[in-house]
Every structure is written in C-alpha cells, then in structure tokens.
C-alpha cells in the first residue's frame, strides 16, 4: 500500500499549512521535485535542519514510490 499523507498531518497540518512542531517550513504546495529531494535527503541524511532526526525516521520507512506519491499529493495542497 502506498504511503498517504495522514501520517504527516499530525505535524504538518491537514494541507501542509503548518510548520512542523514550529520548526520546519510549511510544505503546502511544494513542487513534486522539491518534496522528493527533501524526503530522499532526509532518508540518506543529507538534508534537514532542526527536524532532521525526526524526519529521517519517517523517511526511512518509505519506498521511492511512496515518496513520489506523497510528493504528488503535497503539490496539490
């Protein structure tokens, strides 16, 4: 089953409108490519600021297909 945004909404808001835990940028409307790059960077440890540790844990459980699906969903918010 492909990942869906529900797992992200607790921190990022229903439409990506929130700064996660008050520390990250709002992700609402990010381009697919930007989200894919960020998620892959979190996964391999090359991306992130204050939320790097938290997001690495989230990203490592996602396949490339999951990341792509999430990025497409986020781009439509």
C-alpha positions in Angstrom: 0.0 0.0 0.0 1.4 3.4 -0.9 2.0 5.8 1.9 -0.5 8.5 2.3 -0.4 11.9 3.9 -2.4 11.0 7.0 0.8 10.1 8.9 2.2 13.5 8.1 -0.8 15.6 9.0 -0.2 15.4 12.8 2.8 17.7 12.5 2.3 19.4 9.1 -1.4 20.0 9.2 -4.2 18.6 7.0 -3.0 20.6 4.0 0.7 21.1 4.8 0.0 24.5 6.1 1.8 24.2 9.5 5.4 24.5 10.4 6.0 21.0 12.0 6.5 21.5 15.7 7.0 25.2 14.9 10.5 24.4 13.4 10.1 23.5 9.8 8.8 25.3 6.7 5.2 24.8 5.8 5.2 22.3 2.9 1.9 23.3 1.4 2.1 23.4 -2.4 5.8 22.4 -2.7 6.7 21.2 -6.1 6.9 17.4 -6.5 10.7 17.6 -7.2 11.3 19.7 -4.1 9.5 17.2 -1.8 11.1 14.2 -3.4 14.6 15.8 -3.0 13.9 16.7 0.6 12.5 13.2 1.5 15.3 11.4 -0.1 17.7 13.7 1.6 16.1 13.0 5.0 16.3 9.3 4.2 20.1 9.4 3.4 21.0 12.0 6.0 22.0 14.8 3.5 19.1 17.1 4.1 17.4 18.8 7.1 17.8 21.3 9.9 16.2 21.0 13.3 13.8 18.3 12.3 16.4 16.1 10.6 16.4 13.3 13.2 12.6 13.1 13.4 12.2 13.2 9.6 14.9 10.6 9.0 12.8 8.1 11.0 9.8 8.9 8.9 11.5 8.8 5.6 13.4 5.6 6.1 10.2 3.6 6.1 9.1 5.0 2.7 9.9 3.5 -0.7 10.8 5.7 -3.6 7.2 5.1 -4.9 5.8 6.2 -1.5 7.9 9.3 -1.6 6.7 10.1 -5.2 3.1 9.6 -4.2 3.4 11.8 -1.1 5.1 14.5 -3.2 2.4 14.5 -5.7 -0.3 14.8 -3.0 1.6 17.6 -1.3 2.0 19.5 -4.5 -1.8 19.7 -4.9 -2.4 21.3 -1.5 
